[in-house]
Amino acid sequence: MDLTLREAVLRYFTQSNAYVSGERLSEALGCTRTAVWKQIEELRALGYVFDAKPRKGYRLVSRPDVVLAEEIKCFNEAAHIGQEVRYVDTTPSTQQIAHKWAREGAAHGALVVADEQTAGKGRMGRFWHSPPGSGIWMSFILRPAIPLVYTPHLTILVAVAVTRALRRAASVDALIKWPNDLFIAGRKVCGVLTEVRAEADRIHYVVAGVGINVHTTKEDWPPELRPIATSLTQEIAHVEGQSITGGAVEDGDYGEEKPHLSRARIIAACCEELEQLLNMYEKNGFSPIRSLWESYAFMLGQTVTVRASDGTKRGKALGLDESGALLLQTSQGVEPIFSADVLV
């Protein structure tokens, strides 16, 4: 992969916990010692902490929780997904930037990441609360070679990929509610929104938006969201059973210090899991993706209420059909649900 000098410097320090001299680093990266020093100073200005010792060199001792492109690339081992990254401090929605970039020819797997969204988008035109520094707000540009009719598979696939990434990188028991909401302990922690641009039966591109609440506190949300939303940090604190500063954890409170989570590492895990599942889908079709989704779906076998455009229905959620629709067992028989809100 092609790395900028800053990305190369940061990746070098990420992979080595030892002190390294400016001379050795300049030789390894094929640049001058002055260029190395300049990059270290710029990284310090971004919040990275380096220890410097005479005759020993530099050592990276701590890093900020940022979602800069170079920080994500330090941890991302995917070959294609997330290897091109555009980062912005704030934007109305990463979906908007991704659509524009896709129309300009962005490669498959290109990623847009923001530290804040002022008009984040959810399913059915809903607003997604995205305050600065609190979560992961990102959009993937995908160019799958599949018929248009199969695009619902991608929503299912992305939800599974993010679920697996959160379980691996944040050690949380994330589960899925059809089709694309992720929950922990009964509260929503993540949403996925896929938007397709196509002509006739040909897909031009797909933008898959992912919003993950990472550090959000109860006070960060508007009152109507507090009973139904959660964050990774909040759930980790509840699992540990104590606030960092001592005492029992109150709802939405984890003391003066947050449990450490790296948003960049979580994004990198999402890239890796997404690439692995896309490769699986290309080789083996939808069946293994459907099986994975069903293994993470917490509402299967339960009686649910489905609110669709043609009315409200009630029945038992059985699983997915080959199209990705939810199979609902009602008194009238089994019927597929293609688009609806599902209440457990």
N, C-alpha and C positions, 0 to 999 in steps of 0.2 A: 504494500500500500504506500501511496505517496504521503509524506508527512511534511508539514511546515517545520521550520527550525524550532519554534516554540513547542510544537507537539513532540518533536524528537527529544528535546531537552527534558520535558516533563515525563515522557515515557521512560527515558533512561533512569531518572531518579525514582520513578515508580517501581521499576524492576530491580533496583538495587538500594538496599538500606545502608550501605557503607558510604564513608566519605569518598569523594572523587575529586581529583584536582582539575582545575580549569584546563590544564594542558592535556590531560588524558581525555577529558570530555571533548575538547576541540578536535583531537585526533580521531576519536570514535565517530564524531558527527561530521567531520570534514569541513570545519569552519574555524574561524580565528578565536582566540581566547577572549578578545574584546566582544565578539558576537555572543559568546556564551555568557559573559558577565552581563551584557545588556539584557539578554533573555531572562536571566535570574532576577535582575532588578525589576523587570516588568512583571514577572510572576509575583515577586514580593508585593508590588503595588496592588495586585489582585487579591492578596490575602494569603498567599503561600508563605510558609515560614521555613527559612533555610538557616542552618547552623554553619558557620564558616570558621575554620581553624587554620592557622598558618602551617604550611607544609603538609597539610592533610586534605584541604579543599572544602567542598560543600557537601552538606547532607540535608535532604528534605525531611523535616521533622513533623510538619503538620500541613494540612491542606484545607481550604475553605469548602463549604458545601455549595459548590457552584455547578451550573449546567452548561458551562462553556464547551465549545466544540473540542478543544484540546483535552479537556478533562474527561469527556466522554470517551474519546478515542484512546485514552490511556488504558481503558479497561475493556473495550469492545474488541472481541476476537472474531466477530462475524466478517465474512469475506466481502459482502456487499451491503447488507442492511446497516445503515448508520455510518457508512464510511464517508459520505458527503453530508455535512451538517451546516445548517444556517442557524445561528443563535441571534436572538434579539432580546433586549431587556424587557420591553413591553410591547404588546400588540393587541388589537381588538380580539384577534383569534389566529392561532397558528394555522387553522384550516385555510384562511384567506391567503396567507403567504405561500402555503404549499400548493394551492391551486394555481397561483400565478407562476410559481417556479416550475410546476409541471407543464404548463402551457409553453414555457420557454425552453423545455427540453430536459428537465432534470432527470437524472438516471434513476432506474429502479433501485429502491432502497434509500433514496435521499430522505433526510430527516430535518424537520423544522422544530426548534425548541425555543421556548420563551420562559423568562423568569416570572412574567405576569401576563395575564390576559384580562382585558377590560370588558370584553363581550364574548366570553367563552361560550361555545355552542354544545348543546346536548341533543339527544334524540327528540324529534317532533318539535324542534324550534325552542327547546327549553334553554334557559341560561345556566352556564356552569360557573360556579364561584371559583375564581382563580387568583387569589391575592399574591403579591410578590413574595418570593422566597419560601413559599409554603408547600409547593407541590411540584409535580411534573406535568407540564402542559406541552404536548408534542404532537406532530402529525407526520406520518410516514407516507411517502409517495411510492406506490406499487404499480408495476406494469405486468400483471399476470397474463399469460397466454392461455386464457380460458374463455369459453362462450359467456355472453352477457348473463344468461340465465343462471350461471353458477356463482355470480358475485355474492349472494348471501352466504356462501361457504366462507368467504373471507372475513365476514363479521365474526362468525363462530371461531375461525382460526386465530384471529387477533386476540379475541377474549381468552382463548386457551393459552396463547403465548404469554400474555401479560400475567395471567394467573400463575403460570409456572415460574415466571421471572420473580414475582413477589414472594412466592414460597421459597425460592432459592436465595434471593438477594436480601430479603427482609425477614425471613423466617417467620412469616405469618400464615395463618390458616385461611387463605383466600378461597372463596367459592364463587360460583357463577349463578346469576339469575337470568333466565332467558330474556333476550338473546345475548346481551353484552354488558350487563352490569356486574361488577365484582363487589362482593360483600365480605365483611369480617364480623363475626358475632352478631349477625342480623342487621348491620348497618352498612350503607354504601360507602365504599372507599375509592371506587374507580368506575369510569364510564368509557365506552368505546363508541365512536361515531364514524361510520364508513360512508363516503360519498363517491359516486361513480360518474365519470364522464365518458360517454359512449356515443357511437353513431351506428345506426342499424344494429347489427349483432356484434360489432367490434368495440372492444373496450380500449379507450385511449389511455386512461389511467384511473387509479383508485387512490383517494386520500383517506387514510385511516387515522383519525384523531383519537388520542388517548389522554385522559385527565386522571391523575392519581393524587389523592390527598396524602401528603407525606408528613409535614410538620403542622398542619392546621390544628388550631385549638378550638374549643367550644365557642370562645368569644369571637373568633374570626368569622364564624358563619352568621348569617341572618337568623333570627329566631325560628323561622319556619323550618330551617334545615337542621337545627341542633338535635332534635330527637331521632333523626333518620340518617345522619351522616357521621362518618368517623375518619380517622387518619391512621397511617401506619404507626406514627410515633405514639399516638394515643392508645392504640391497641397493644403495642409492645409494653407500654407502662402498665396497662391493666393486667397483662399476663404476668409481669414481674411482681405485681401486687403492692408495690411501694413506689412512692415518688422518689426522684433522685435525691431530694433533700430530706427524705424521711417522712414517715406518716403514710396513712392509707391514701390511695389514689382516688380523688374525686373524679366525677364524670368530666372528661375534657381537660384534666389537670395532670401535668407530669412534673411539677416542681419548677425550680429555677433553671434547671439544665435539661435539655432534651436528650433522650436516648440517641446515640449516634447512628445516623443513617446517611449514606452517601447517595444523593439523587443521581449523580453521574453513574455510579455502579449499578443502580437499579435500571437506568436507561440502557446501559450496556447489556445487562441481562435480558431486557426486552428485545433488543436487537438480535442477540444470539438465539433466543428462543423462537423469535419470529422467523429467522432464516432457517432454523432447523425444521420448523413445521411447514414452511413453504416448500422446502426440499422434499419432505415426506409427502405432502399433498401432490406435488408434481409426479412423484414416483408411484404412489399407491392410491391416489384419489382421496375422496372425502371420508371413507369409512373409518380409518384410524383417527382422523381428527374428530369425527362424531363420537367415537368411543371415549376419547380423552375428555371432550366437553361433558359428556354424560357422567364421567367419573368425578367431575368437579361441580356438577349442578346440584344445588342443595334442595331444589323444589321438586325433584322427580319423585313420584309416588305419593305426593301430597295433593290435597284438594286446593285448587287455585281459582281465582276469579280473573277472567280475561276481559279487558275492555278494548274492543276493536271498533272500527268505523261502522260496522253493521250491528253493533249492540254489545251487550254484556253477556258473557257465558260463564258457566261454572262447571268444573269437572276435575278429573285427576290428570296431572301432567305425567305422561308416559315416557317421553324421550323425543328424539328428533327423527324426521324422515330423511330421505336422501337429498332433499332440496335444502335442508336446514330448518324447515318449519317445525314448530312445536306440535307434538301429537297430544291432543286433548281427548280424554275419555269422558263423554257426557252420556246422558240418558238416551240420546239419539244415536250413539255410536262413537267411533273414533274419527275425529276430523283434524286436519292440519290448520295451524294458526300461523299466518305469514307475517303479520305486523299488528302488534297490540301491546298494551301495558298489562303485565301479569302481576297480580297481587297474591301473595302467599298468606 
